[in-house]
């Protein structure tokens, strides 16, 4: 049977327990806070990013894994007889996928997948790839299935602040000010690899999150019920627990997994962002 190694970027926002369970190698993206360089999820976490932004008013800089860095890690596994399947953040958001492709072309026996997604949307594909490999599918068969599955991902999240998007040049100060004054919490939906604004929710953090979850899940019959991620950038625990209960009431998911967004994702969405991420049914 073909030896397959699943790898991914730290932007997949899975837990350490999941990475260990599925024996996944994670490529940590770099975060620069002032003059200091950190590795996402290894020597810096999102709360430190939030503290830095609060103190300085400046967003941290994030940097993609380079072609040479990908080549070094991929080569380690290929030399050991593995075929590598690597899951990347959407190419619309980062040069990671392009760099991974260049490394794969030079080395061979590496399949980089553009997830067309972010956070645990990409994480869904990581877990699926590992499960398919455990079933004995070949690398080309797994890649074919992932290419189909990524079209069915339903990925969105609701923001509690537009300050981070404003600082990153993704929305104007006027829009951010108006949203704050009206207590508007915009929903961001991932569509064809890019982020689009969806519905706008109003009210407190808890109300906007609750209304958002109901808006994504209530009354739908097109949802695949194997698993759902509740991924957030440090929403208070009591609200997250209420979200878990609500999700279970709205749809019969076999598995509800809570994960926290890493530094790369959090540096764009800001604190207390929450999303529900799942697959839709196939045709």
Secondary structure, DSSP 4 states (H G I P E B T S, - for coil): ---EEEEEEGGG---HHHHHHTT-EEEPPEEEETTEEEEBTTTB-HHHHHHHHHHHS-PPEEEPPPHHHHHHHHHHHHHTTPEEEEEE--TTT-SHHHHHHHHHHHH-SEEEEE-S--HHHHHHHHHHHHHHHHTT--HHHHHHHHHHHGGGEEEEEE-S-SHHHHHTTSS-HHHHHHHHHTTEEEEEEEETTEEEEEEEEESSHHHHHHHHHHHHHTT-S-EEEEEEEEEESS--HHHHHHHHHHHHHHS--S-EEEEE--HHHHHHH-TT-EEEEEEEPP-
